[in-house]
Amino acid sequence: MGKIKLTKGELKRQRDALAQYKRYLPTLQLKKQQLQLEILRKHKALSETKNKEKSEKESAQIWCGILAGFNIRPLLGKKKTTTRTENIAGVNLPVFERVEFEREEYDIFITPFWVDNVLADFEAIIVLNEEIKVLEIAIRVLRQELAVTTQRVNLFEKVKIPESEDAIRRIKIYIGDQLANAVGRSKIAKRKIEAVLAGETAL
């Protein structure tokens, strides 16, 4: 904190600033708590989704032997991931909705009968993988916002509020001393005047 002016005007400015800091701090603290809670929720959802994906991949292992001589990839087709946006504590986050697939057409007479089941299993894995990606993006955004909010909370709690409180204390002490000195000087002047008047009266 730089050198402050020891004046009544500065005292008012510091009091106004302190009131503003104390009014704004609870909002920041609440936002910090909301972000922390949402990060925990997203991590839980991410863990659950990863477990589902792992389970789906393990189930799909049964197709490994069959697919050894068959290229399933061309049949998976294009995919489009759809998300929406939700606002949490003033932060816009992506929320997974669905994956749309465009299956490539194939000849049912020359394609193995089990292809539909394989495609369904693979698509389920892809859906979960896309959901994981969206959750990871949301967590990154939340962490970045939490870092910024935490910095602001610390700035208010550990810097701005203590600085203003200290400035107010110093200014009040200085003004109090000035008033005391002024009162002292006034009393001395009064006594001198009274002494002079007393001397004149004596004459």
Stockholm file with secondary structure:
# STOCKHOLM 1.0

chainA/1-203         MGKIKLTKGELKRQRDALAQYKRYLPTLQLKKQQLQLEILRKHKALSETKNKEKSEKESAQIWCGILAGFNIRPLLGKKKTTTRTENIAGVNLPVFERVEFEREEYDIFITPFWVDNVLADFEAIIVLNEEIKVLEIAIRVLRQELAVTTQRVNLFEKVKIPESEDAIRRIKIYIGDQLANAVGRSKIAKRKIEAVLAGETAL
#=GR chainA/1-203 SS CCCCCCSHHHHHHHHHHHHHHHHHHHHHHHHHHHHHHHHHHHHHHHHHHHHHHHHHHHHHGGGHHHHTTCCCHHHHCEEEEEEEEEEETTEEEEEEEEEEEECCCCCTTTSCTTHHHHHHHHHHHHHHHHHHHHHHHHHHHHHHHHHHHHHHHHHIIIIIHHHHHHHHHHHHHHHHHHHHHHHHHHHHHHHHHHHHHHHHHHC
#=GC SS_cons         CCCCCCSHHHHHHHHHHHHHHHHHHHHHHHHHHHHHHHHHHHHHHHHHHHHHHHHHHHHHGGGHHHHTTCCCHHHHCEEEEEEEEEEETTEEEEEEEEEEEECCCCCTTTSCTTHHHHHHHHHHHHHHHHHHHHHHHHHHHHHHHHHHHHHHHHHIIIIIHHHHHHHHHHHHHHHHHHHHHHHHHHHHHHHHHHHHHHHHHHC
//
